[in-house]
Amino acid sequence: MSQSITNEAERLNKVESILVTQARPSDDKPYTELADRYNLKVDFRPFIEVQGLALRDIRKQKVNIMEHTAIIFTSRNAVDHFFRICKEARMEMPADMKYFCITEQTSNYLQKYIVIRKRKIFTGQKTAADLLELIKKHKTEKFLFPCSDKRRSDIPEFMGSNELQLTEAVMYETVSSDLSDLTNVFYDIICFFSPSGIKSLVANFPGYQQNKTRIAAFGPTTAKAVLEAGLILDIQAPHPSAPSMTGALELYIKKANNI
């Protein structure tokens, strides 16, 4: 892709509109405050969607859920699609099944499907590393890991290196959203949070020309995907001065808008 503007100074134009390539979060205060503070238009639009696999596709993986004694959950999507498959297969989880959840938010979400006070639930603090410390204390369990087609490798690698029994079950997948209604819509900044978001942009708009649109990326893998797509990375988060996307945006807007 050819880019007509590559000089940073030339790209530092006033920011009036931002597109966040995710659904509006339940706590959108950081974005609304940013919009109010700098008189910006901030829109939310998911560039990717999560679709559940059919029960027949799960069976093709030859996964026997009831052979396992513990389930590892790393997201709400994993919880939803696991219990969806259980319902479709007419399976009821035994009372002694153990659940290992990456965060308290995920473990609390389990109450949508089970009475959590009667179950054995183990909760990490924030990261996979926290959860793995808990898992190490339960080496005799047979773990099932409901995941997407684009899961991180840290949990399977840890389980393998520690000779723990793990079965992966791909129960949902990430696909590109239909963005055809954005064909003639312009934003000063587009914020991306995963390589899948960049893939969706390219899939929806072949030969996309970035021109004056600034691109913000959260995380090193997203930043890498931006560059590999032949695009210019203008804003990167997190960094020491801005651990959040909104923080990185604010630093850039102050500079671009001469504030």
C-alpha positions as CSV (number, residue, x, y, z in Angstrom):
1,M,0.0,0.0,0.0
2,S,1.4,3.4,-0.9
3,Q,1.2,6.1,1.7
4,S,1.1,9.7,0.6
5,I,2.0,11.2,4.0
6,T,4.8,9.6,6.0
7,N,6.5,12.5,7.8
8,E,5.4,12.7,11.4
9,A,5.1,16.5,11.4
10,E,2.9,16.4,8.3
11,R,0.7,13.9,9.9
12,L,0.2,15.9,13.1
13,N,-3.1,17.4,12.1
14,K,-5.9,18.4,14.4
15,V,-8.0,15.6,15.9
16,E,-11.8,15.9,15.9
17,S,-13.0,12.4,15.5
18,I,-12.0,8.9,16.8
19,L,-13.3,5.5,16.0
20,V,-12.8,2.8,18.6
21,T,-12.9,-0.7,16.9
22,Q,-14.6,-2.3,19.9
23,A,-18.1,-2.4,21.3
24,R,-18.8,0.5,23.7
25,P,-17.5,-0.7,27.1
26,S,-19.8,-0.9,30.1
27,D,-17.5,1.7,31.7
28,D,-17.0,4.2,28.9
29,K,-16.1,7.1,31.3
30,P,-12.5,7.4,30.1
31,Y,-13.7,7.9,26.5
32,T,-16.6,10.2,27.3
33,E,-14.3,12.3,29.5
34,L,-11.8,12.5,26.7
35,A,-14.5,13.5,24.2
36,D,-15.9,16.2,26.5
37,R,-12.4,17.6,27.4
38,Y,-11.3,18.1,23.9
39,N,-14.7,18.4,22.1
40,L,-14.3,15.2,20.1
41,K,-16.6,12.8,18.3
42,V,-15.9,9.3,19.6
43,D,-17.7,6.4,18.1
44,F,-17.5,2.6,18.9
45,R,-17.8,-0.1,16.3
46,P,-16.6,-3.7,16.7
47,F,-14.4,-4.8,13.8
48,I,-14.5,-8.4,14.8
49,E,-17.3,-10.7,16.0
50,V,-17.3,-13.9,18.0
51,Q,-19.2,-16.8,16.6
52,G,-19.8,-20.1,18.3
53,L,-19.0,-23.4,16.7
54,A,-21.7,-25.9,16.2
55,L,-21.9,-29.0,18.4
56,R,-21.0,-31.2,15.5
57,D,-17.8,-29.3,15.0
58,I,-16.9,-29.8,18.6
59,R,-17.5,-33.5,18.3
60,K,-15.1,-33.6,15.3
61,Q,-12.4,-32.5,17.7
62,K,-13.1,-35.7,19.6
63,V,-13.3,-33.9,22.9
64,N,-15.1,-35.7,25.7
65,I,-16.0,-33.0,28.2
66,M,-17.1,-35.4,30.9
67,E,-13.7,-37.1,31.0
68,H,-12.3,-34.0,32.6
69,T,-12.2,-32.9,36.2
70,A,-11.4,-29.2,35.8
71,I,-12.2,-26.4,33.4
72,I,-10.0,-23.4,32.6
73,F,-11.9,-20.2,31.7
74,T,-10.0,-17.1,30.4
75,S,-12.9,-15.0,29.2
76,R,-16.7,-14.6,29.4
77,N,-16.9,-15.8,25.8
78,A,-15.3,-19.1,26.9
79,V,-17.9,-19.5,29.7
80,D,-20.8,-18.7,27.4
81,H,-19.8,-21.1,24.7
82,F,-18.8,-23.9,27.0
83,F,-22.2,-23.9,28.7
84,R,-24.0,-23.5,25.4
85,I,-22.3,-26.7,24.1
86,C,-23.2,-28.5,27.4
87,K,-26.8,-27.5,27.0
88,E,-26.9,-28.6,23.3
89,A,-25.3,-31.9,24.3
90,R,-27.7,-32.2,27.3
91,M,-24.8,-32.5,29.7
92,E,-24.9,-31.3,33.3
93,M,-21.7,-30.5,35.1
94,P,-21.0,-32.8,38.1
95,A,-21.0,-31.0,41.5
96,D,-17.3,-31.9,42.0
97,M,-16.1,-30.2,38.8
98,K,-13.4,-27.6,39.5
99,Y,-13.3,-24.3,37.7
100,F,-10.2,-22.2,37.2
101,C,-10.9,-18.6,36.2
102,I,-8.4,-16.0,35.1
103,T,-10.0,-13.1,37.0
104,E,-12.7,-12.5,39.7
105,Q,-14.8,-11.0,37.0
106,T,-14.8,-14.2,35.0
107,S,-15.5,-16.4,38.1
108,N,-18.4,-14.2,39.1
109,Y,-19.8,-14.5,35.6
110,L,-20.1,-18.3,36.2
111,Q,-23.2,-17.6,38.4
112,K,-25.1,-17.1,35.1
113,Y,-24.9,-20.8,34.7
114,I,-24.1,-22.5,38.1
115,V,-24.6,-21.9,41.8
116,I,-21.1,-20.7,42.5
117,R,-21.2,-21.0,46.3
118,K,-21.7,-24.8,45.9
119,R,-18.8,-25.3,43.4
120,K,-15.0,-25.4,43.6
121,I,-13.8,-22.3,42.0
122,F,-10.2,-21.0,41.9
123,T,-9.5,-17.5,40.8
124,G,-6.4,-15.7,39.5
125,Q,-5.7,-12.1,40.1
126,K,-5.3,-10.6,36.6
127,T,-3.0,-12.6,34.3
128,A,-2.5,-16.1,33.1
129,A,0.6,-16.3,35.2
130,D,-1.5,-15.8,38.4
131,L,-3.9,-18.6,37.3
132,L,-1.0,-20.9,36.4
133,E,0.3,-20.7,40.0
134,L,-3.1,-22.0,41.2
135,I,-3.1,-24.8,38.6
136,K,0.3,-26.0,39.7
137,K,-1.3,-27.0,43.0
138,H,-3.7,-29.3,41.3
139,K,-1.4,-31.5,39.2
140,T,-3.6,-34.6,39.2
141,E,-6.6,-32.9,37.5
142,K,-7.6,-33.5,33.9
143,F,-8.0,-30.0,32.6
144,L,-10.2,-28.8,29.7
145,F,-9.5,-25.5,28.1
146,P,-12.5,-24.0,26.1
147,C,-10.9,-21.4,23.8
148,S,-11.2,-19.6,20.5
149,D,-9.4,-20.3,17.2
150,K,-7.0,-17.5,18.1
151,R,-6.0,-18.2,21.7
152,R,-2.8,-17.2,23.3
153,S,-0.2,-20.0,23.7
154,D,0.9,-19.3,27.4
155,I,-1.5,-21.7,29.0
156,P,-1.0,-24.7,26.7
157,E,2.8,-24.2,26.8
158,F,2.8,-24.0,30.6
159,M,0.7,-27.2,30.9
160,G,3.0,-29.0,28.5
161,S,6.2,-28.0,30.1
162,N,4.9,-29.0,33.6
163,E,3.4,-32.4,32.3
164,L,-0.1,-31.4,33.3
165,Q,-3.1,-33.0,31.5
166,L,-4.7,-30.5,29.1
167,T,-7.3,-30.8,26.4
168,E,-8.0,-27.8,24.2
169,A,-11.5,-27.4,22.8
170,V,-12.1,-24.7,20.2
171,M,-15.6,-23.7,20.9
172,Y,-15.8,-20.3,19.2
173,E,-14.0,-18.3,16.5
174,T,-13.2,-14.7,15.7
175,V,-14.4,-13.4,12.3
176,S,-14.4,-10.0,10.6
177,S,-17.4,-7.8,10.9
178,D,-19.2,-6.4,7.9
179,L,-18.0,-2.8,7.7
180,S,-19.5,-1.8,4.4
181,D,-21.4,1.0,5.9
182,L,-18.1,2.7,6.8
183,T,-16.9,2.8,3.2
184,N,-17.2,6.6,2.9
185,V,-16.8,7.5,6.5
186,F,-13.7,9.3,7.7
187,Y,-12.1,9.5,11.2
188,D,-9.0,11.3,12.3
189,I,-7.9,8.4,14.5
190,I,-8.8,4.7,14.4
191,C,-8.0,2.7,17.5
192,F,-7.1,-1.0,17.2
193,F,-6.7,-3.6,20.0
194,S,-5.8,-6.8,18.2
195,P,-4.3,-8.1,15.0
196,S,-7.8,-9.4,14.1
197,G,-9.0,-5.8,14.0
198,I,-6.3,-5.0,11.4
199,K,-7.2,-8.1,9.5
200,S,-10.8,-7.0,9.4
201,L,-9.9,-3.6,8.1
202,V,-7.9,-5.1,5.2
203,A,-10.6,-7.7,4.5
204,N,-13.3,-5.1,4.3
205,F,-11.4,-2.5,2.4
206,P,-8.8,-4.2,0.0
207,G,-6.2,-1.6,-1.0
208,Y,-7.1,0.6,1.9
209,Q,-5.4,4.0,1.7
210,Q,-4.6,5.4,5.2
211,N,-3.8,9.0,4.0
212,K,-4.4,11.4,6.9
213,T,-6.0,8.9,9.2
214,R,-3.9,8.3,12.3
215,I,-3.8,4.7,13.6
216,A,-3.5,3.8,17.3
217,A,-2.6,0.3,18.4
218,F,-2.7,-1.3,21.8
219,G,-0.1,-3.9,22.5
220,P,3.0,-5.0,20.6
221,T,1.2,-7.7,18.6
222,T,-1.3,-5.2,17.3
223,A,1.4,-2.7,16.5
224,K,3.3,-5.3,14.6
225,A,0.1,-6.2,12.6
226,V,-0.3,-2.5,11.7
227,L,3.2,-2.3,10.2
228,E,2.9,-5.7,8.5
229,A,-0.3,-4.4,6.7
230,G,1.8,-1.6,5.3
231,L,0.2,1.1,7.4
232,I,1.7,3.9,9.5
233,L,1.6,3.5,13.3
234,D,1.0,6.9,14.8
235,I,0.0,6.1,18.4
236,Q,1.2,3.2,20.4
237,A,0.0,2.1,23.8
238,P,0.8,1.2,26.5
239,H,4.0,3.1,27.2
240,P,5.4,4.5,30.5
241,S,3.7,7.8,30.2
242,A,0.3,6.3,29.1
243,P,-0.6,2.8,30.3
244,S,-4.1,3.0,28.7
245,M,-5.3,3.7,25.1
246,T,-7.2,6.8,26.3
247,G,-4.0,8.1,28.0
248,A,-2.0,7.6,24.8
249,L,-4.7,9.3,22.8
250,E,-4.8,12.3,25.1
251,L,-1.0,12.8,24.8
252,Y,-1.3,12.7,21.1
253,I,-4.3,15.0,20.9
254,K,-2.6,17.6,23.1
255,K,0.3,17.7,20.7
256,A,-1.8,17.6,17.5
257,N,-4.3,20.2,18.7
258,N,-1.7,22.5,20.2
259,I,-3.1,22.3,23.7
